[in-house]
Amino acid sequence: MGLGAFGLRLFRRLAHAALTGLMLITGGASVLALAQSPFAQPLVAQSTAQARLALERAMAREVTADWLLPRLEGALATGDVDRIRMLSGLATQYGVPLSPETWAAIDAALVEPGLATQAYDCAACAVNIESCASLSQIATCALPFEMTVAGDANALRRQAQAAMAGEEVDKIETGLALVGIGATVAVLVTGGTSYAVKAGASFLRVARRMKAITPAFGRVLADAADLPVNWEAVIRGAPLREITDLTKLARLARLTEHLGTIRANTSTAEALVLVRYVDTAEDAASLARLSAITGRQTRATMEVLGKARAFRALVRVTDLALATIGLVAAFVAQLGMLALSLVLRLARRIVRPRPVARR
């Protein structure tokens, strides 16, 4: 064997050893990085400024004439005042041009009725929430009583009468009423404000009556509101600690607090729309944080971007997770190169002509 062939074989062996060593080093680094469990929590919360910037950029890309005009025309056709107000505000904010005829239709739709008509409609809305003409009317006319402790006491009284008569008890309404009363007398410690807990509990009771809660979130509420209740203690007006388990009640209170925060950051009317995006307790927490960033623009943000994109803007991938992804990708690539090298060597041996024996 010549010197050139020997050098080529030596170079191949050194290259193979270097590739194997590099693969082992990369594999070890990947294992070490994975040991830090980056994929257990690959996402961390963006700062408020970062999240706001990401949301503004996404909204600016999405709100165009092609997106907005068909939706605005549909709202004008159905007379949805709340939606007309939101979409026309987006047109102004993002510079989407509207025709004079469209602006005239918007102005006509947003004209307030006379005081006598408003008073009559408000009274009808307060008596029957299903007769309310708009979300704003619900917030103004139907909710004020429900947001007081008297509303909670009235709801609890209805369920107590049903229980004592042997009828079916609405556990969710019972639990929310107990949370509202408990927050009012400040017996629940949730880490937040009693006002947010109380407002969220009353708000959820009304949202259920309006059928604004998704079936998935209804199941979450039903699970959290599965509380032991001493109805005799309710009838005689005993303290809350004698009526139910305060520890379990605090779990439901934490859930209602998120909805109270959403209502405080937006409005009661807008919160009635936003609750339709909530399916889990995590959704409620994410929506509460989003509302803290976007405020009165929360409904528009969810409308334009959708739940998945809006919530995704609140988080970012951690640096450790990104590094681990790179290491794993490099490790897989090196495995592929090693496998390819072995396959080529095997192929060369198979196709190499066998030496013919000489006599």
VODO-508392 format. One record per residue (C-alpha): x, y, z; residue number from 1. Coordinates in Angstrom, 2 decimals. Each point is the difference from the previous one (the first is absolute). Example, Ala and Ser with C-alpha at 12.3 -4.5 7.8 and 13.67 -1.06 7.14 Angstrom:
SITE | 12.30 | -4.50 | 7.80 | 1
SITE | 1.37 | 3.44 | -0.66 | 2
This chain:
SITE | 0.00 | 0.00 | 0.00 | 1
SITE | 1.39 | 3.36 | -1.04 | 2
SITE | 0.64 | 2.97 | 2.22 | 3
SITE | -2.95 | 1.91 | -1.60 | 4
SITE | -2.50 | -2.78 | 0.72 | 5
SITE | 1.28 | -0.31 | 3.59 | 6
SITE | -0.39 | 3.76 | 0.55 | 7
SITE | -3.52 | -0.05 | -1.42 | 8
SITE | -1.02 | -2.85 | 2.29 | 9
SITE | 1.58 | 1.74 | 2.99 | 10
SITE | -1.87 | 3.23 | -0.85 | 11
SITE | -3.29 | -1.92 | -0.22 | 12
SITE | 0.57 | -1.60 | 3.39 | 13
SITE | 0.88 | 3.34 | 1.59 | 14
SITE | -3.07 | 1.65 | -1.54 | 15
SITE | -2.20 | -2.85 | 1.22 | 16
SITE | 1.46 | 0.26 | 3.51 | 17
SITE | -0.47 | 3.78 | 0.02 | 18
SITE | -3.63 | -0.34 | -1.13 | 19
SITE | -0.66 | -2.61 | 2.67 | 20
SITE | 1.65 | 2.15 | 2.68 | 21
SITE | -1.96 | 3.08 | -1.07 | 22
SITE | -3.19 | -2.01 | 0.06 | 23
SITE | 0.73 | -1.22 | 3.53 | 24
SITE | 0.77 | 3.55 | 1.18 | 25
SITE | -3.18 | 1.39 | -1.56 | 26
SITE | -2.04 | -2.88 | 1.35 | 27
SITE | 1.39 | 0.56 | 3.49 | 28
SITE | -0.76 | 3.72 | -0.20 | 29
SITE | -3.54 | -0.80 | -1.13 | 30
SITE | -0.51 | -2.38 | 2.91 | 31
SITE | 1.38 | 2.60 | 2.41 | 32
SITE | -2.30 | 2.67 | -1.42 | 33
SITE | -3.00 | -2.30 | 0.11 | 34
SITE | 0.84 | -0.74 | 3.63 | 35
SITE | -0.81 | 3.64 | 0.72 | 36
SITE | -3.58 | -0.77 | -1.17 | 37
SITE | -0.35 | 2.88 | -2.47 | 38
SITE | -2.99 | -1.65 | -1.62 | 39
SITE | -1.83 | -0.25 | 3.32 | 40
SITE | -0.36 | 3.80 | -0.20 | 41
SITE | 1.27 | 1.10 | -3.42 | 42
SITE | -2.06 | 3.20 | 0.11 | 43
SITE | 0.35 | 2.93 | 2.35 | 44
SITE | -2.10 | 3.12 | 0.28 | 45
SITE | 0.98 | 2.93 | -2.19 | 46
SITE | 0.46 | 3.29 | 1.71 | 47
SITE | -2.95 | 2.37 | -0.31 | 48
SITE | 1.85 | 2.21 | -2.48 | 49
SITE | 1.10 | -2.97 | -2.14 | 50
SITE | -3.49 | -1.50 | -0.05 | 51
SITE | -1.61 | 3.35 | -0.86 | 52
SITE | 2.44 | 0.53 | -2.88 | 53
SITE | -0.59 | -3.53 | -1.34 | 54
SITE | -3.76 | 0.49 | 0.15 | 55
SITE | 0.12 | 3.39 | -1.71 | 56
SITE | 2.11 | -1.37 | -2.85 | 57
SITE | -2.32 | -2.96 | -0.48 | 58
SITE | -3.09 | 2.25 | 0.02 | 59
SITE | 1.53 | 2.42 | -2.51 | 60
SITE | 0.72 | -2.87 | -2.41 | 61
SITE | -3.49 | -1.48 | 0.34 | 62
SITE | -2.37 | 3.00 | -0.05 | 63
SITE | -0.31 | 0.76 | -3.70 | 64
SITE | -2.89 | 1.06 | -2.21 | 65
SITE | -0.46 | -3.61 | -1.17 | 66
SITE | -0.34 | -1.17 | 3.60 | 67
SITE | -2.08 | 2.85 | 1.41 | 68
SITE | -2.50 | 1.02 | -2.69 | 69
SITE | -1.93 | -3.30 | -0.29 | 70
SITE | -0.32 | -0.21 | 3.79 | 71
SITE | -1.14 | 3.61 | 0.28 | 72
SITE | -2.60 | -0.51 | -2.74 | 73
SITE | -1.30 | -3.08 | 1.82 | 74
SITE | -0.29 | 1.89 | 3.28 | 75
SITE | -1.87 | 2.85 | -1.72 | 76
SITE | -2.37 | -2.50 | -1.61 | 77
SITE | -0.86 | -1.64 | 3.34 | 78
SITE | -0.05 | 3.24 | 1.99 | 79
SITE | 2.61 | -1.24 | 2.49 | 80
SITE | 0.75 | 3.34 | 1.67 | 81
SITE | 2.85 | -1.26 | 2.19 | 82
SITE | 1.77 | -1.62 | -2.93 | 83
SITE | -0.54 | 3.02 | -2.25 | 84
SITE | 1.61 | 2.21 | 2.64 | 85
SITE | 2.99 | -2.34 | 0.36 | 86
SITE | 0.64 | -0.47 | -3.73 | 87
SITE | -0.38 | 3.71 | -0.85 | 88
SITE | 2.49 | 0.73 | 2.78 | 89
SITE | 2.46 | -2.44 | -1.58 | 90
SITE | -0.44 | 1.72 | -3.37 | 91
SITE | 0.93 | 3.34 | 1.58 | 92
SITE | 2.89 | -1.42 | 2.03 | 93
SITE | 1.67 | -1.86 | -2.88 | 94
SITE | -0.85 | 2.40 | -2.82 | 95
SITE | -2.36 | -2.23 | -1.98 | 96
SITE | -1.86 | 2.31 | -2.43 | 97
SITE | -3.80 | -0.15 | 0.07 | 98
SITE | -2.37 | 1.54 | -2.51 | 99
SITE | -2.21 | 2.96 | 1.00 | 100
SITE | -3.04 | -2.27 | -0.38 | 101
SITE | 1.48 | -2.48 | 2.49 | 102
SITE | 0.74 | 2.76 | 2.53 | 103
SITE | -3.55 | 1.27 | -0.38 | 104
SITE | -1.36 | -3.48 | 0.69 | 105
SITE | 2.27 | -0.26 | 3.06 | 106
SITE | -1.20 | 3.35 | 1.37 | 107
SITE | -3.62 | -1.00 | -0.53 | 108
SITE | 0.49 | -3.31 | 1.80 | 109
SITE | 1.68 | 1.66 | 2.99 | 110
SITE | -2.68 | 2.66 | 0.57 | 111
SITE | -1.28 | -0.19 | 3.59 | 112
SITE | -3.81 | -0.34 | 0.44 | 113
SITE | -1.98 | 2.52 | 2.03 | 114
SITE | -0.03 | -0.01 | 3.82 | 115
SITE | -3.52 | -1.45 | 0.22 | 116
SITE | 0.90 | -2.84 | -2.34 | 117
SITE | 3.23 | -0.64 | 1.90 | 118
SITE | -1.83 | -0.14 | 3.33 | 119
SITE | -2.61 | -2.42 | -1.33 | 120
SITE | 2.59 | -2.26 | -1.63 | 121
SITE | 2.18 | 0.05 | 3.13 | 122
SITE | -2.93 | -1.05 | 2.19 | 123
SITE | -0.85 | -2.85 | -2.33 | 124
SITE | 3.66 | -1.09 | -0.05 | 125
SITE | 0.20 | 0.04 | 3.81 | 126
SITE | -3.07 | -2.25 | 0.25 | 127
SITE | 1.01 | -2.38 | -2.80 | 128
SITE | 3.65 | -0.08 | -0.96 | 129
SITE | -0.82 | -1.72 | -3.31 | 130
SITE | -1.88 | 3.12 | -1.15 | 131
SITE | 3.09 | 2.23 | 0.26 | 132
SITE | 0.83 | 1.60 | -3.34 | 133
SITE | 3.76 | 0.26 | 0.51 | 134
SITE | 2.82 | -0.99 | 2.30 | 135
SITE | 0.25 | 3.57 | 1.22 | 136
SITE | -3.65 | -0.11 | 1.01 | 137
SITE | 0.60 | -3.23 | 1.92 | 138
SITE | 2.89 | 1.62 | 1.84 | 139
SITE | -2.03 | 3.10 | 0.82 | 140
SITE | -3.42 | -1.44 | 0.78 | 141
SITE | 0.21 | -3.69 | 0.90 | 142
SITE | 3.27 | -0.30 | 1.89 | 143
SITE | -0.05 | 2.70 | 2.70 | 144
SITE | -2.25 | -1.99 | 2.34 | 145
SITE | 1.81 | -3.27 | -0.66 | 146
SITE | 3.34 | 1.63 | 0.79 | 147
SITE | -1.12 | 0.79 | 3.56 | 148
SITE | 0.08 | -2.40 | 2.93 | 149
SITE | -3.81 | 0.07 | -0.13 | 150
SITE | 0.22 | -1.72 | -3.38 | 151
SITE | 2.19 | -2.73 | 1.48 | 152
SITE | -2.32 | -0.40 | 2.98 | 153
SITE | -3.01 | -0.22 | -2.30 | 154
SITE | 1.66 | -2.70 | -2.12 | 155
SITE | 0.94 | -1.96 | 3.12 | 156
SITE | -3.55 | 0.35 | 1.33 | 157
SITE | -1.44 | -1.48 | -3.21 | 158
SITE | 2.31 | -3.01 | 0.23 | 159
SITE | -0.70 | -0.46 | 3.72 | 160
SITE | -3.74 | -0.12 | -0.71 | 161
SITE | 0.61 | -2.57 | -2.73 | 162
SITE | 2.13 | -2.13 | 2.34 | 163
SITE | -2.51 | 0.07 | 2.84 | 164
SITE | -2.78 | -0.94 | -2.43 | 165
SITE | 2.00 | -2.97 | -1.25 | 166
SITE | 0.49 | 1.51 | -3.45 | 167
SITE | 3.20 | 0.08 | -2.05 | 168
SITE | 2.55 | 2.57 | 1.15 | 169
SITE | 2.12 | 2.00 | -2.43 | 170
SITE | 3.44 | -0.63 | 1.50 | 171
SITE | 1.75 | 2.57 | -2.16 | 172
SITE | -2.37 | 2.82 | 0.93 | 173
SITE | 0.24 | -1.07 | 3.64 | 174
SITE | 3.79 | -0.01 | -0.05 | 175
SITE | 0.22 | 3.37 | -1.76 | 176
SITE | -2.49 | 1.54 | 2.43 | 177
SITE | 2.03 | -1.30 | 2.96 | 178
SITE | 3.19 | 1.41 | -1.55 | 179
SITE | -1.67 | 3.39 | -0.46 | 180
SITE | -1.23 | 0.09 | 3.58 | 181
SITE | 3.34 | -1.21 | 1.33 | 182
SITE | 1.94 | 2.62 | -1.95 | 183
SITE | -2.36 | 2.69 | 1.23 | 184
SITE | 0.62 | -0.86 | 3.65 | 185
SITE | 3.72 | -0.59 | -0.77 | 186
SITE | 0.24 | -3.55 | 1.30 | 187
SITE | 1.71 | -1.38 | -3.12 | 188
SITE | 3.74 | 0.44 | -0.38 | 189
SITE | 0.92 | -0.50 | -3.66 | 190
SITE | 3.09 | 2.15 | -0.42 | 191
SITE | -2.01 | 2.60 | -1.94 | 192
SITE | -2.58 | 2.62 | 0.78 | 193
SITE | -3.39 | -0.88 | 1.44 | 194
SITE | -1.61 | 2.40 | -2.49 | 195
SITE | 1.31 | -1.95 | -3.02 | 196
SITE | -1.20 | -3.27 | 1.55 | 197
SITE | -3.45 | 1.42 | 0.77 | 198
SITE | -0.39 | 1.62 | -3.42 | 199
SITE | 1.16 | -3.14 | -1.79 | 200
SITE | -2.43 | -2.23 | 1.90 | 201
SITE | -2.98 | 2.26 | -0.71 | 202
SITE | 1.07 | 0.43 | -3.60 | 203
SITE | 0.21 | -3.76 | -0.55 | 204
SITE | -3.49 | -0.50 | 1.43 | 205
SITE | -1.40 | 2.43 | -2.57 | 206
SITE | 2.13 | -1.44 | -2.81 | 207
SITE | -1.45 | -3.45 | 0.70 | 208
SITE | -3.55 | 1.36 | -0.17 | 209
SITE | 0.88 | 1.50 | -3.39 | 210
SITE | 1.51 | -3.32 | -1.15 | 211
SITE | 3.26 | 1.85 | -0.70 | 212
SITE | 2.19 | -2.68 | 1.61 | 213
SITE | 1.44 | -2.78 | -2.15 | 214
SITE | -0.86 | -3.62 | 0.88 | 215
SITE | 3.67 | -0.68 | 0.81 | 216
SITE | 0.21 | 2.89 | 2.45 | 217
SITE | -3.36 | -1.03 | 1.42 | 218
SITE | 1.55 | -3.35 | 0.91 | 219
SITE | 2.94 | 1.77 | 1.64 | 220
SITE | -2.40 | 2.12 | 2.04 | 221
SITE | -2.10 | -3.03 | 0.92 | 222
SITE | 3.07 | -1.80 | 1.29 | 223
SITE | 1.20 | 3.00 | 2.02 | 224
SITE | -3.51 | 0.67 | 1.33 | 225
SITE | -0.53 | -3.54 | 1.27 | 226
SITE | -0.13 | 1.17 | 3.63 | 227
SITE | -1.56 | -1.47 | 3.13 | 228
SITE | -2.85 | 2.28 | 1.12 | 229
SITE | -1.82 | -0.07 | 3.34 | 230
SITE | -3.39 | 1.31 | -1.10 | 231
SITE | -1.36 | 0.22 | 3.53 | 232
SITE | 2.87 | 2.34 | 0.83 | 233
SITE | -0.90 | 2.05 | -3.08 | 234
SITE | -3.63 | 0.32 | 1.15 | 235
SITE | 0.92 | 1.17 | 3.49 | 236
SITE | 2.62 | 2.45 | -1.32 | 237
SITE | 3.03 | -1.69 | 1.55 | 238
SITE | 3.57 | 1.17 | -0.72 | 239
SITE | 1.52 | -1.17 | -3.27 | 240
SITE | 2.42 | -2.40 | 1.73 | 241
SITE | -3.02 | -1.97 | 1.25 | 242
SITE | -1.59 | -0.08 | -3.44 | 243
SITE | 2.79 | -1.42 | -2.16 | 244
SITE | 3.70 | -0.93 | -0.23 | 245
SITE | 1.89 | 3.29 | -0.28 | 246
SITE | 3.10 | -1.69 | -1.46 | 247
SITE | -1.97 | -1.40 | -2.93 | 248
SITE | -1.89 | 3.26 | -0.33 | 249
SITE | 3.30 | 1.88 | -0.35 | 250
SITE | 0.85 | -2.14 | -3.06 | 251
SITE | -3.17 | 1.19 | -1.72 | 252
SITE | 0.78 | 3.55 | 1.16 | 253
SITE | 3.39 | -0.07 | -1.78 | 254
SITE | -1.80 | -0.88 | -3.21 | 255
SITE | -2.54 | 2.79 | 0.36 | 256
SITE | 2.76 | 2.48 | 0.78 | 257
SITE | 1.36 | -0.32 | -3.55 | 258
SITE | -3.41 | 0.86 | -1.43 | 259
SITE | -0.29 | 2.94 | 2.38 | 260
SITE | 3.39 | 1.24 | -1.22 | 261
SITE | -1.10 | -0.29 | -3.64 | 262
SITE | -3.16 | 1.98 | 0.76 | 263
SITE | 1.96 | 2.69 | 1.85 | 264
SITE | 2.54 | 0.38 | -2.84 | 265
SITE | -2.60 | 0.12 | -2.77 | 266
SITE | -3.68 | 0.49 | 0.87 | 267
SITE | -2.91 | -2.14 | 1.05 | 268
SITE | -1.41 | 0.00 | -3.51 | 269
SITE | 3.28 | -1.01 | -1.62 | 270
SITE | 0.68 | -2.63 | 2.66 | 271
SITE | -3.28 | -1.69 | -0.96 | 272
SITE | 1.47 | -0.49 | -3.48 | 273
SITE | 3.50 | -0.91 | 1.18 | 274
SITE | -1.22 | -2.77 | 2.33 | 275
SITE | -0.91 | -1.96 | -3.14 | 276
SITE | 3.72 | -0.45 | -0.63 | 277
SITE | 0.55 | -1.70 | 3.36 | 278
SITE | 0.00 | -3.81 | 0.07 | 279
SITE | 2.38 | -0.74 | 2.88 | 280
SITE | 1.34 | 1.60 | 3.15 | 281
SITE | 3.24 | 0.68 | -1.91 | 282
SITE | -1.97 | 1.86 | -2.68 | 283
SITE | -1.55 | 2.17 | 2.69 | 284
SITE | 3.43 | 0.84 | 1.43 | 285
SITE | 1.47 | 0.76 | -3.46 | 286
SITE | -2.96 | 2.17 | -0.95 | 287
SITE | 0.31 | 1.91 | 3.26 | 288
SITE | 3.67 | 0.73 | -0.77 | 289
SITE | -0.83 | 0.97 | -3.58 | 290
SITE | -2.66 | 2.42 | 1.25 | 291
SITE | 2.55 | 1.58 | 2.32 | 292
SITE | 2.14 | 0.76 | -3.08 | 293
SITE | -2.61 | 0.96 | -2.60 | 294
SITE | -2.75 | 1.45 | 2.20 | 295
SITE | -3.06 | 1.09 | -1.98 | 296
SITE | 1.59 | -1.43 | -3.15 | 297
SITE | -0.16 | -3.57 | 1.35 | 298
SITE | -3.16 | -0.92 | -1.86 | 299
SITE | 1.35 | 1.40 | -3.26 | 300
SITE | 3.29 | -1.84 | 0.53 | 301
SITE | -1.76 | -3.33 | 0.51 | 302
SITE | -2.29 | 0.68 | -2.95 | 303
SITE | 2.87 | 0.79 | -2.37 | 304
SITE | 2.70 | -2.45 | 1.12 | 305
SITE | -2.04 | -2.82 | 1.51 | 306
SITE | 0.64 | -1.65 | 3.34 | 307
SITE | 3.04 | -2.07 | -0.98 | 308
SITE | 1.98 | 2.85 | -1.59 | 309
SITE | -0.93 | 2.53 | 2.67 | 310
SITE | 1.05 | -2.31 | 2.85 | 311
SITE | 3.15 | -1.03 | -1.86 | 312
SITE | 1.10 | 3.64 | -0.07 | 313
SITE | 0.09 | -0.05 | 3.80 | 314
SITE | 2.80 | -2.56 | 0.17 | 315
SITE | 3.37 | -0.67 | -1.57 | 316
SITE | 2.20 | -3.07 | -0.33 | 317
SITE | 2.74 | -0.11 | 2.63 | 318
SITE | 3.65 | 0.27 | -1.06 | 319
SITE | 0.73 | -3.40 | 1.56 | 320
SITE | -2.77 | -1.63 | -2.03 | 321
SITE | 1.33 | 1.59 | -3.20 | 322
SITE | 3.54 | -1.21 | 0.76 | 323
SITE | -1.23 | -3.51 | 0.71 | 324
SITE | -1.98 | -0.08 | -3.23 | 325
SITE | 3.19 | 0.96 | -1.86 | 326
SITE | 2.05 | -2.68 | 1.76 | 327
SITE | -2.55 | -2.69 | -0.68 | 328
SITE | -0.19 | 1.02 | -3.65 | 329
SITE | 3.80 | -0.14 | -0.30 | 330
SITE | 0.08 | -3.40 | 1.72 | 331
SITE | -2.61 | -1.38 | -2.39 | 332
SITE | 1.89 | 1.41 | -2.99 | 333
SITE | 3.23 | -1.64 | 1.16 | 334
SITE | -1.77 | -3.32 | 0.47 | 335
SITE | -1.27 | 0.31 | -3.54 | 336
SITE | 3.51 | 0.73 | -1.33 | 337
SITE | 1.43 | -2.99 | 1.87 | 338
SITE | -2.74 | -2.27 | -1.32 | 339
SITE | 0.59 | 1.27 | -3.54 | 340
SITE | 3.73 | -0.66 | 0.33 | 341
SITE | -0.61 | -3.57 | 1.14 | 342
SITE | -2.46 | -0.61 | -2.83 | 343
SITE | 2.49 | 1.30 | -2.60 | 344
SITE | 2.77 | -2.18 | 1.37 | 345
SITE | -2.25 | -3.03 | -0.11 | 346
SITE | -1.08 | 0.84 | -3.55 | 347
SITE | 3.60 | 0.31 | -1.16 | 348
SITE | 0.82 | -3.43 | 1.41 | 349
SITE | -3.01 | -1.51 | -1.74 | 350
SITE | 0.69 | 1.47 | -3.45 | 351
SITE | 3.79 | -0.31 | 0.16 | 352
SITE | 1.12 | -2.72 | -2.49 | 353
SITE | 1.59 | -3.02 | 1.59 | 354
SITE | 3.61 | -0.71 | -0.95 | 355
SITE | 0.39 | -2.89 | -2.48 | 356
SITE | 2.34 | -2.70 | 1.22 | 357
SITE | 3.01 | -0.53 | -2.27 | 358
SITE | 1.41 | -3.35 | -0.87 | 359
